[in-house]
Each structure stands twice: as C-alpha cells, then as structure tokens.
C-alpha cells in the first residue's frame, strides 16, 4: 500500500475540509470506521484524543467512539483496546487519534496518515501499532523531557485542534451515510 500523509494547519479555516478529504483518500473502500481516541485528561498536551472523542460523542456521529474525557484510553490501555476492537469490530476500519511531538515548525499541524500510530512515543514508550488510519496533532517540540512539555502546551491549541478534527470527522461520517443511503436507494430502484 502506498504511504499517504496529509498535513493541515490548525489555524487554517479549511482544516476540517482537508481532514474530511484526507479520510476519503485513506479509506478508498469506504469501510465504516470506528474511532479510538488515545490520551489522558490528566496532562493537557495529551488530552487531544479524549477531547476529540468527547466532541464526537456530543455531535452524536453514527460511529463507535472509544476514548473520551470521562473514559480516556491511555497508552497503558491501548493493547487491551486493540484486542477488543478486533474482536468487536472485525470488519471495520479503525481510525486512531492522538497527540504527538515534532519539530517546532510542525506545532499546530494535524496529520492524517493511511497507517496506524504508536501511542506513547513522545514519552519514550515502546507500544504496538494501533489503527488502520491515524490522525495526529503536533502539540509540542521533541526534547529530552517531553512529559514537561505536554504540561506546557496551550489549551487554545489543543481545543482548536480537537474542534477541527471532530468537524472533519463529522463531515466524513455524513459523506459515508449519504453514500450508503444513495446505494440503498439505487439497489431498490428508488
């Protein structure tokens, strides 16, 4: 499979539309997605995933969403979550969402990739890959003490990233639902 990576600035008004288009590109089979939103509500810079999950739940998108501010899925639970998702949703595509660290020029970028992600890399954890598609938000620069940087991340950045990701996903889910409804009507001759 050809590697695809799309990047969008959080502060660009077209960011949600870009995320929506990137998800279409990464899921050419239009498989119904489920979402695993990874992170912790205890560390501001690591709260991107649970905040996205909470926004998606509040928008009542028609998909399974795992990981919210009330029930976060931290890097520790990812191994169990991955097994659970494969058993409960064997025919679905999993979209993993997490915060990431990068270069100072990348702070504020949201990246959509057609491969899974390795949670906990920013704090030197060596965990397995999760997801078929990943959405990451670069929230801090890489340093020797990444944990402290996660605590110094601005709430405005995390919140805006989460809003954009959730809006792009909501648009994508509506696209899939409309496509499904069109296929159903077409097969019944409506």
N, C-alpha and C positions, 0 to 999 in steps of 0.2 A: 504494500500500500504506500502510495506517495505521501510523504510528510507534508502537512499543511499547517501553517501558522499565520494567524491574523492578529494584528495589534491595533488597538484603538485608544485614543486619549480620553481619559475620564471626563475632561472638561470640554470635549467637542460635542456639540448638540446632536450630532449624527451617530454618536457612540451606540445607543440602543439598536438603531437600524443596522449598523455594522455587525454587531453581535448576532442579530437575527439572521443576516445574510451568511455569516460565517458558519452558523449552526446548520443552515441548509446545505452548505458546501461540505461540511464534515459528516453529515448523515444523509448521503445520497439515496439510501434505501428507504428513507422516511420511516424508520422504525420508531415506535413510541418510546420516548425517553423517560427515564426516572432520574432523579437528582439526588446526589449525595453532597451535602454542603458541609465541608470539613472546617473545624476550627474550635475555638474556645471563647466563651463570653467573659473569661477572666483576664484576657490580655487584649487590649484594644486592637493592636495590629493583626491579631489572629482571629478577630471576630467577623471578618468579611463573609466567610462561608455561612455561619449561623444567621447573620443579618440578611443575607440573600434568601436563605431558607424561610426566614420569618416573613420577609416581603412576599415571597411566592405563596406562602400559606394564606396571607392576608388577601392576596389577589385571587385566591381560590382557583388557581390554574388546574386544569384537569390532568394532573400527573402526580405520581408519588414523589414526595419530598421528604428526605431524611436529613436531619440536622437543622435545628432552629436555635434561637437564643434560649428558649425554655428547655430544649432537649438537644444539646450540642453533641456532635460526633467529633471527638478529638482524635489526634493521631493514634492514641492508645486503643481506641475502639475500631479503627479502620479495618484491621484484619478480620474481626468478627463481622463487621458490617459487609465487607466484600463477600464473605461466605454466605451470609444471609441474603444479600441481593441476588447472587447467582441462583440460590435455591428458590427464592420467592418470585423472581422476575427473569426466568431463563431466556425469554425471547425478546427482552427489552434491551435497549442501548442505555448505558449508564453515563451520565454527564457529571463529572466531579468538579466541584468549585472550591477554591482555596486561595488564601493569601500567599504571596511569595516575596522573596527578596531579589534584588537585582542591582544593576549599576544605577548611579544617581540619575542618569539620563532617562532611565526606564520607570522611575517612580511616577505613578499615576497612570501607567499603561494597563489596559486589560487585554489579555491574550487568550485567544481561542485556538486550541490545537486538536488535531484529529488523533490524539493518543491520550492515554491516561496520565496521571500525575503521581508523584511520590510525595506524600504528605510528610511534614516534619523535616524536610531537607534544610530549611532555614535555621533550625536549631540542632543540626547535626544528628538527626535520627536517620536510621537506615531501614526504612519500611518498604514494603512491596508496592507495586503499581496498583492504582485504583482508577476505575473508569475506562470508558472507551473513547471519550472526548473529554477535554478538560478546559475549564475557564479559570484563569488565574489573574489576580490583581496584584501588581507590584506595589507594595506598600512601604518598603524601606530598602536601604542600601545594605549590601553584604559587608559584614565586618566580623571581627573576632568575637564580638559579644552581641549576636543578633537578638537574643532574648530581650536585652535592654532596649534595643531599637524598636522592637514591636510595641513596647510600652510607650515610646515617644512618638508614635505615629499619630497624625492628626485625625480626629474624629470626622471632620469635614470630608477628608479624602476617602475614608472607609465608607461613610454614609453615601457619598455621591457614586462611588464605585458600585456599591450594593444596589442602589436605585437603578443605575444603568444596566447592570447585569439582569436584574429582575424584570425590567421593562423589555429588554431584548428577548429574554426567555418567554415572557408572556406573549409577545408578538409572534414568536416562533411556534408556540403551542397553538395559538389561534390559526396560524397558517396550516399546521398539521390537521387540526379539526376541520377546517374548511375543505382541505384536500380530501379528507375521509368522507365528509358529507357529500362532496361532489361525486366521489367514486361510488358511494352507495346509491345516490340518485341515478347515476348513469347505469349502474347494473340493474336497477329496477325499471328503467325506461322512463324515469320522471323528468 
